[in-house]
Amino acid sequence: MNLTSEREKGIYKVTLIGTVVNAVLIVLKFVAGVVGRSSAMTADAVHSLSDFVSDVIVLIFVKIAGKPRDRSHEYGHGKYETFASMIIGCLLALAGIGLLADGVLKTIDSLQGKVLPQPTMLALIIAVISIVSKEWLYRYTIIRGRALQSSAVIANAWHHRSDAISSIGTLIGVSGAMFLGTQWRILDPLAAMVVSIFIIKSGIDIMRPSVNELLESALPEDEQAEILKLVLGVHGIEQVHNLRTRRVGNAVAVDLHAKMDGNMRLEEAHAKATEAENAIKRRYDGNAIVNIHMEPLPHRPE
């Protein structure tokens, strides 16, 4: 079985399911926004549209990320997936900024005496449908993303959750505008403003690790310590130095120098280096690129 191919198929499956759900919700929300006279629902539809675009981005970039390494990408194409995650986070933050700006403008209009339109029951029903479907989609996608070890799928899951949160804000605004009277229609833009702040934060949280990876940030200190422990656990490797680590998509790259007895036969030293390499690869379920440079220990005086 080709694990890379199976992983790619798994990512495609979960993303396609999200794409179909998003496409249906986009149509429903735009209809509810126009026919149901709800500006909040229209904004929510725009947010769902950004979610739909992120699904398309994952489908395109994961295909590229799954390609084997070649002369121009000797560490593989895994960072294309990281780049996809960064784009998703950026889209999420931009969608949140757009919703925030829209909410601010509508709040100002309301405070200046403008009567906001009253939404209809259609907008309320679609808001409930959106919350339920997007929360289910989030739970399904986050589980599959962790199982597939895909940062892009996990990022997409949080995009689904942000859409569900956005719909909760829409539900609050629509309900207040429908049942509490004209003076309470300001709840619609106020709820949208609060939700948009959480959406912006989610986008930043998704972008941060992706940016760190693209800037060649090292693995966390606890993971580096674990790698050192694995290597030093190989009998015959006495010291480790010059450890360098980074992420390459869903894989990690590890370079280190291992010091051994200078009188050891080359064949034996190579076997020990291979044992250490395999230990690191097992730690990352085979998703590791490991280079170990063997060095002789300095001769101790008799």
DAVENHU-V169152 format. One record per residue. RES is the residue in one letter. SS is DSSP state (H for helix, E for strand, - for the rest). NEAR is the number of other C-alpha atoms within 10 Angstrom. D_CENTER is the distance of its C-alpha to the mean C-alpha in Angstrom with 1 decimal. Layout:
RES,SS,NEAR,D_CENTER
RES,SS,NEAR,D_CENTER
//
This chain:
M,-,5,26.7
N,-,7,24.3
L,H,9,21.1
T,H,14,19.1
S,H,13,20.5
E,H,12,19.8
R,H,17,16.1
E,H,19,15.9
K,H,14,17.9
G,H,16,15.8
I,H,23,12.6
Y,H,19,15.0
K,H,14,16.5
V,H,19,13.7
T,H,26,12.5
L,H,16,16.2
I,H,14,16.8
G,H,25,14.3
T,H,19,15.9
V,H,12,19.3
V,H,17,18.7
N,H,26,17.3
A,H,15,20.3
V,H,12,22.7
L,H,23,21.4
I,H,22,21.6
V,H,14,25.2
L,H,20,26.1
K,H,28,24.8
F,H,21,26.5
V,H,19,29.7
A,H,26,29.5
G,H,23,29.0
V,H,14,32.0
V,H,13,34.3
G,-,22,33.3
R,-,20,33.8
S,-,28,30.6
S,H,25,28.9
A,H,30,26.1
M,H,32,25.4
T,H,22,25.5
A,H,23,22.9
D,H,28,20.8
A,H,25,21.3
V,H,18,20.1
H,H,27,16.8
S,H,31,16.6
L,H,18,17.5
S,H,21,14.5
D,H,28,12.4
F,H,23,14.7
V,H,17,14.3
S,H,28,10.5
D,H,26,11.5
V,H,16,14.1
I,H,20,12.1
V,H,27,10.1
L,H,22,13.6
I,H,15,15.2
F,H,20,13.1
V,H,26,12.6
K,H,17,16.3
I,H,16,16.9
A,H,23,14.8
G,-,18,16.9
K,-,15,20.1
P,-,13,22.3
R,-,13,23.1
D,E,10,26.0
R,-,7,28.3
S,-,8,26.1
H,E,11,22.9
E,-,9,24.4
Y,-,17,21.2
G,-,20,19.7
H,-,22,17.2
G,-,23,14.0
K,H,22,12.9
Y,H,22,12.8
E,H,28,9.5
T,H,29,8.4
F,H,23,10.2
A,H,28,8.6
S,H,31,5.1
M,H,25,7.8
I,H,21,9.7
I,H,27,7.4
G,H,29,7.4
C,H,19,11.0
L,H,21,11.9
L,H,31,10.8
A,H,24,12.9
L,H,18,15.7
A,H,24,15.9
G,H,27,16.4
I,H,17,19.0
G,H,18,20.7
L,H,26,21.0
L,H,22,22.3
A,H,16,24.9
D,H,18,26.0
G,H,26,26.5
V,H,16,28.5
L,H,11,30.7
K,H,20,31.5
T,H,20,32.3
I,H,13,34.6
D,H,14,36.3
S,H,18,36.9
L,H,11,38.3
Q,-,9,40.6
G,-,9,42.1
K,-,11,40.3
V,-,13,40.0
L,-,21,36.6
P,-,14,36.8
Q,-,19,36.8
P,-,27,34.1
T,-,18,35.4
M,H,15,34.6
L,H,17,32.6
A,H,29,29.9
L,H,23,29.9
I,H,12,29.7
I,H,21,26.7
A,H,27,24.9
V,H,15,25.4
I,H,16,24.4
S,H,28,21.1
I,H,22,20.3
V,H,13,21.3
S,H,16,19.6
K,H,25,16.2
E,H,19,16.3
W,H,14,17.2
L,H,22,14.5
Y,H,22,11.9
R,H,15,13.8
Y,H,15,14.2
T,H,25,10.7
I,H,22,9.4
I,H,14,12.5
R,H,20,12.3
G,H,22,8.8
R,H,12,10.3
A,H,12,13.5
L,H,17,12.4
Q,-,17,10.5
S,-,23,7.8
S,H,23,4.6
A,H,32,4.5
V,H,29,5.9
I,H,22,4.2
A,H,29,2.0
N,H,31,5.6
A,H,27,7.2
W,H,26,6.9
H,H,29,8.2
H,H,28,10.9
R,H,23,11.8
S,H,28,12.3
D,H,27,14.5
A,H,26,16.4
I,H,21,17.0
S,H,31,18.2
S,H,31,20.5
I,H,20,21.9
G,H,27,22.9
T,H,32,24.4
L,H,25,26.3
I,H,18,27.7
G,H,25,28.8
V,H,30,30.3
S,H,21,32.1
G,H,20,33.5
A,H,23,34.7
M,H,18,36.3
F,H,12,38.0
L,-,11,38.7
G,-,10,40.7
T,H,14,40.5
Q,H,14,40.1
W,H,16,36.8
R,-,24,35.0
I,H,22,33.5
L,H,22,31.1
D,H,27,29.1
P,H,28,28.1
L,H,20,27.9
A,H,21,25.4
A,H,31,23.3
M,H,24,23.5
V,H,16,22.4
V,H,23,19.4
S,H,28,18.4
I,H,15,18.2
F,H,16,15.7
I,H,29,13.6
I,H,23,14.0
K,H,16,13.1
S,H,21,9.7
G,H,26,9.1
I,H,16,10.6
D,H,16,8.8
I,H,25,5.4
M,H,24,7.9
R,H,13,10.0
P,H,16,8.9
S,H,25,8.3
V,H,15,11.7
N,H,15,13.2
E,H,18,12.5
L,H,17,14.0
L,-,11,16.8
E,-,13,17.6
S,-,15,17.1
A,-,18,18.6
L,-,18,17.3
P,-,10,18.0
E,H,9,21.7
D,H,9,21.8
E,H,12,20.3
Q,H,16,22.8
A,H,11,25.5
E,H,13,24.7
I,H,21,25.0
L,H,18,28.3
K,H,13,29.6
L,H,17,28.9
V,H,25,30.7
L,H,17,33.6
G,-,14,34.0
V,-,15,35.4
H,-,11,39.2
G,-,17,40.6
I,-,21,37.7
E,-,15,39.1
Q,E,15,36.8
V,E,19,33.4
H,E,12,32.7
N,E,10,30.7
L,E,15,27.4
R,E,15,24.5
T,E,21,20.9
R,E,20,17.6
R,E,23,14.5
V,E,22,14.6
G,-,28,11.4
N,-,18,11.5
A,E,20,15.0
V,E,21,16.9
A,E,18,20.0
V,E,21,22.9
D,E,16,26.3
L,E,19,29.2
H,E,17,33.0
A,E,25,34.8
K,E,21,38.4
M,E,21,41.0
D,-,15,44.8
G,-,14,46.2
N,-,10,48.8
M,-,12,46.4
R,-,9,46.7
L,H,11,44.0
E,H,9,43.3
E,H,11,42.8
A,H,22,40.6
H,H,15,38.4
A,H,11,38.2
K,H,20,37.0
A,H,24,34.3
T,H,16,33.2
E,H,17,33.1
A,H,23,30.9
E,H,20,28.6
N,H,17,28.3
A,H,18,27.7
I,H,24,24.6
K,H,18,23.4
R,H,11,24.1
R,H,13,22.0
Y,-,14,18.9
D,-,10,20.0
G,-,14,21.3
N,-,18,18.1
A,E,20,20.1
I,E,20,22.2
V,E,17,25.1
N,E,15,28.1
I,E,18,30.9
H,E,14,33.9
M,E,19,37.1
E,E,16,39.5
P,E,16,42.9
L,-,15,43.7
P,-,10,46.6
H,-,9,49.9
R,-,5,51.1
P,-,4,54.8
E,-,3,57.2
//
